[in-house]
Amino acid sequence: MQRYQPVPMPSTLAGRNSAEEKVLTIDTINPKVKNVQYAVRGELAIKAEELKAKLTQGAKDLPFSTIVNCNIGNPQQLKQPPITFFRQVAALTEYPELLKPEHEALVSQLFPDDAVRRARELLASAGNAIGAYSHSQGIQTIREHVAEFIEARDGFPANPNDIYLTAGASTGVQQILQLLISSDHVGVMIPIPQYPLYTASLALFDAHPVPYYLDESKEWSMDLPGLERSLRRARSNGIDVRALVIINPGNPTGQCLIEENMREVIEFCYSNKLVLLADEVYQTNVYYPEQRPFHSFKKMVRSARPEIRDNLELISFHSISKGVVGECGRRGGYFECVNLDDAVMGQVYKMASVNLCPNVQGQLLVDLMVRPPVQGDASYPLYRQETQGIYDSLKRRSQKLSKAFNEMEGITCNSAEGAMYVFPQIQLPAKAVKAAEQVGKKPDDFYCLRMLDATGVCVIPGSGFGQKDGTYHFRSTFLPPENLFDTFIANLKTFHHQFMQEYS
Amino acid sequence: MQRYQPVPMPSTLAGRNSAEEKVLTIDTINPKVKNVQYAVRGELAIKAEELKAKLTQGAKDLPFSTIVNCNIGNPQQLKQPPITFFRQVAALTEYPELLKPEHEALVSQLFPDDAVRRARELLASAGNAIGAYSHSQGIQTIREHVAEFIEARDGFPANPNDIYLTAGASTGVQQILQLLISSDHVGVMIPIPQYPLYTASLALFDAHPVPYYLDESKEWSMDLPGLERSLRRARSNGIDVRALVIINPGNPTGQCLIEENMREVIEFCYSNKLVLLADEVYQTNVYYPEQRPFHSFKKMVRSARPEIRDNLELISFHSISKGVVGECGRRGGYFECVNLDDAVMGQVYKMASVNLCPNVQGQLLVDLMVRPPVQGDASYPLYRQETQGIYDSLKRRSQKLSKAFNEMEGITCNSAEGAMYVFPQIQLPAKAVKAAEQVGKKPDDFYCLRMLDATGVCVIPGSGFGQKDGTYHFRSTFLPPENLFDTFIANLKTFHHQFMQEYS
């Protein structure tokens, strides 16, 4: 029998894969994928998982009895309870049999009447088929409710056709970045420090991150001369800078921008032909609402001078994962497009349709988030109590944690005005920096690994978010259950004191 | 006051955007996005939506009273009921309060005991927090159950670490294509006709589609000499062809590949260093299981000669959207990686982690799909009755539809061995082809638009999937409710007869 002669490889690739090698190796896969870095689930997180597994298996040789996950904004992992009304409605939409008249006597003992009513409404919105692909842009009625929510928040109308429901804000951010990155000459301005989704996505889509520094000395606000310098440098290097990302309230920095600063930024974007991408997923995590209320960039644009109001291209992202909702596992969110060209909107729709639709359960929860129970509804008192309880506790925890860090030698920590994070700066002794170098670690990685080993507390080194050269930070959520705070803070203080002594 | 001088654009871009123009226009966005085509939600689907809206508004001037959506594989949109047990468990996991002892008396009247038990198990698997981000790869226990399902199906073991839960198969396909497309020289072999996700994704990732024709004369099977010619042509043109996509059972073609044909294909892939991407989302939609059973490519690889068994790189995709489950709206699925390099698997994990996690509700339904009620469970009789009912009806509908098309002048239609589609070929009269050209339409688009206008039946033209030059097809699902079939088939026959008369 004649042996089969394989089809020869193109001559340019001859010898690339030897017969024994796989087609896909670390050297042959997409190098852009290889370049992606994502610290939130990086070395620290993996090590914390390993330690957790050891504890579960009964390990007794660790200096702590529990892992405290301060590394990820994942509230319900850390026992933040879901909002009862939301889950009641979700349960009823899953199993509409419960809404039939013959079950009313039983069901009314388990569910309040407004949950039953809302479930009926949502099912009707979804054509009584939550198991079907929805409209690719998201269910029409839910987009109308989002538009009403935005209007009530800002005092300016919103158009449901400009709203896309998404599987979490991250998916939306990636869709928009993919749309606007037309070549490897494109650049996108991102804050430093930043949430690493942005650098990861820019690496994946092969665009230039054009970093600008938030001003740590001014509560991590936007520094206009810095923005200007950064843009000028990039453009003079031939980079087609097209967009500016702002995370407000900030991640990892927890700041809430003031109105004046926001107005400067939109003038800057308009003058310089930059699309503004506003990551506003923490808009309800605002802990000093009198001094530092949340303002949306949509409101800033619509209340600006007519040229800006009618022209500045803005995409704003929101999510059900944060706030007091905290439904990360569902993957729900939306983005609103402002002043986008109609033909471009057509392309946004086409791409949404390739992905069929965002998961319907996530869409339903967007509706619940933007249309919670109101005074007079059967569920309102409990809703109010639950949301206020979560909010108050988050605020207390943020204060407790930033106070504790400020009391430690060589650490300065801004108070968290918003979001779920503090981002303290630490003055590492020269000896510690050297010790880190000797084991091939960045100094902040070294410090955080030592913290994890000593206390079981997992935070993320500042280098995962970006920081000014020569400064060291780490990001800590304040999401662990409140009853753990005194103990883990005491452990952190002991660890820090010993660390500083060891390397002083 | 001095007027602000904007930062100049790079000289290469000077004058690109005039002051009045948007930053993002159809000419400045990512051209790869612009190149994406997606017929399943294209012109026909949009027109059908418009007609549906007219009917809803009470329009009386249309020759039909309802739109029959044969354009998309979306069973529950067309009244296929969800499986009761799945939704009972989903409801209980949403609102775990129902599982508390104080509610047992009531809940036991509404839910069977095995649903309660399963909900408890799933909640425990999810760390009692379905509202939290899960492991990025998907919940460990669920991946173990998927591995058990694969082993029971194939007779060969599967490793939970090789399994990734995804938000539907489409997401998984895109993740893998993104990984393997390392440059614009890369090519991926795709069947013609194909499901347009593949051409859309290859356009987006800027890779070459390397088409191979399924053999319509042999029940749309894989034609090895054709594969060989196609690969040879592409490689001789310098294209780095790395992978072969197979959809089995077929979309839009409904074929089930026989074992011998599959074994030829894996030999071809192995000899030619191609990764095999097996889209097996219709694996339970198999209507002649004696003559044409489903075989997985995993089983073919593991039972092949040792070189293939241990080396051929295979990724297989599955979904909760199809089969008799039909839970499209949830977005759930998984892929299994076989024989992939460890370092490459590390990159797959990193990319999953950037996307945080697939939605947990979709993950839970994957568990239910792979671990349905079994004999002896309280829910088994109903589960059996529901799934058998859906299956039998799908089979009857497929036969009815292909028979009807075969009875029409100039139409030949293979019987659907699997999946949810028929893909009839139609001999369009020369006069019809000319009439289409005169209005600037492709002939098959023209025919399908006329069908929609005359009958309200929405199918998708073959050009959206690809077809041999000079042949015309369309794809029709057989998902509409069975009680509509006689009427809409009669309407189709009348339309077709008139159309052929008009253009003969």
Interface residues (C-beta under 8 A of the other chain):
Chain A: Y4 P6 V7 P8 M9 P10 S11 T12 L13 N17 K22 V23 L24 T25 I26 T28 I29 N30 P31 V33 K34 V36 Y38 V40 R41 I72 N74 P75 Q76 Q77 K79 P82 T84 R87 Q88 A90 A91 L92 E94 Y95 E97 L98 H103 L106 V107 Q109 L110 A126 G127 A129 I130 G131 A132 Y133 S134 S136 A167 G168 S170 T171 Q178 L179 L180 I181 S182 H185 L197 A200 S201 L204 E228 L231 R232 R235 S236 N237 G238 I239 D240 R242 A243 E267 S271 N272 K273 L274 V275 N311 E313 S321 G326 E327 C328 G329 R330 R331 N339 L340 D341 A343 V344 Q347 K350 M351 S353 V354 N355 L356 C357 P358 N359 V360 Q361 G362
Chain B: Y4 P6 V7 P8 M9 P10 S11 T12 L13 N17 K22 V23 L24 T25 I26 T28 I29 N30 P31 V33 K34 V36 Y38 V40 R41 I72 N74 P75 Q76 Q77 K79 P82 T84 R87 Q88 A90 A91 L92 E94 Y95 E97 L98 H103 L106 V107 Q109 L110 A126 G127 A129 I130 G131 A132 Y133 S134 S136 A167 G168 S170 T171 Q178 L179 L180 I181 S182 H185 L197 A200 S201 L204 E228 L231 R232 R235 S236 N237 G238 I239 D240 R242 A243 E267 S271 N272 K273 L274 V275 N311 E313 S321 G326 E327 C328 G329 R330 R331 N339 L340 D341 A343 V344 Q347 K350 M351 S353 V354 N355 L356 C357 P358 N359 V360 Q361 G362
